[in-house]
């Protein structure tokens, strides 16, 4: 039995053992900077924008949409800060797991050595056993690093998705706001146009009524002037007729007829001729009466 232990001890001395590293192993670095914005940009590049499915706003006045842009910027800043904080917390959790894995490896190595010593085997574990312990540790460490990287990437992706969705919602709200304002402006413009048309029609009607009133007044003036002129002529005629007896001889009548024609007062001629005829008839009657008286 003593010889067997001596042989095992000699073999253990010949086996080269790998000593574990004293320092904590470094974990595979994950994404160090939040790529929420870049993920959102990439997703937007492969997704049809909302504006593409909506009619583009027509050229018109510039509306203040800074509230939507400021909200997007504030949300992106908030999501980036939250993502960085979450990544720090998550990284600390996986770093703690990596540290625990390293400590577990040291403990396993120590436990194995203690078991060998308890079994009377000196010189430590064999190279194969140490290699297996190291491989298990490295696999565990790499898995932790992969999980950490995936977790940090997922945080960035979630932040990017939320930022993208929020941006899309704000852009849709902004577009709806602009279209609503444009509809209001179109309604105001249409109302003004209708008011202008109504005002033009009212002005046209007013001008027409004014023209008709002027025409009526002018017609009334013409009628009044014509009536006055006619009344004046009638007054002159009556006055002339009433004084026609002053032409008490045929010679005076002939002289007055000639003067009236020269002056263009032809309307007097018929009255003078009537007066002349009356005088001539009267003269004939007187002449007949004288002849009868002589007989």
Secondary structure as UniProt FT lines:
FT   HELIX           2..14
FT   HELIX           36..45
FT   HELIX           50..53
FT   HELIX           66..118
FT   TURN            119..120
FT   HELIX           127..242
FT   HELIX           244..246
FT   HELIX           250..263
FT   HELIX           267..294
//
